[in-house]
């Protein structure tokens, strides 16, 4: 494997406005390419918008969703990749010929679709079908995978794709700044976003505290460290429907160290050099080699009643 540069992006998407969102993706892809990036990753549902989908019925979701790879958004992403000679990763809602709906994330290059993944644990809309498989794909000589938002909170998913060969895991999110049972969690007042130029300090305090980045730091670096992977985390900044998101898109190396991060309130990219040496230097490489699956293989694989509770969605449904 050779060294490559990967960019992660943050931007304020518009709900249901694919043309606008793709125009921002195009500008940020151009910026990443101008700084030598070989690939640029955007957040979950970066093409369509995300949180507003909790209000949509099935017919509205079908109107919003697209076929992959033949839908117009994939074609536009491919043109962007071709124009700037950069791989582009972005998210949207997908439909199939039987009107099943999925949360999808794709990688395209100048030749078209490279890989597609369907979220394993979707919850934003009741009409979404969970994905049923992992994906491993080649990107510039590197083995990569994708896991969308909540998928990364289930630690077995990250370990599984690593055991399947992934050294880079793209982790698109729309997360943080929502209520939870954990201490310090909650929404951030949108008025602080409107007043961000006059009072950036208060907004930074909210974004960086337990509602936002401080919570992320409790677990995200551990996913990279434990599995000796590069974690490419992408997240929107600003308003997503009526919910404020704090960005912090970042690239974390196999040591669990942050290599690059978006720290402004603007639409921006952060770029890091990805090198193969860290994959075997990091502790996670040794830990993987020391595993004894005969002790716990059956324990980890035991069946249980699946339960997925998302507190802020539950609270909202009771209003």
Secondary structure, DSSP 8 states (H G I E B T S, - for coil): ---EEEEEEE----TT-HHHHHHHHHHHHHHHHHTT-SEEE--TTTTT-SGGGGG--HHHHHHH-B-TTTSHHHHHHHHHHHHHT-EEEEEEEEE-TT--EEEEEEEEETTEEEEEEE-SS--SSTTB-------EEEETTEEEEE--GGGGGSHHHHHHHHHTT-SEEEEE---SSS--SSTT-----HHHHHTTTT-HHHHHHHHHSTTTHHHHTTTHHHHHHHHT-EEEEE--EEEETTEEEE---EEE-TTS-EEEE--SSSSEEEEEEE-THHHHHSHHHHHHHT--HHHHHHHHT---------HHHHHHHT-
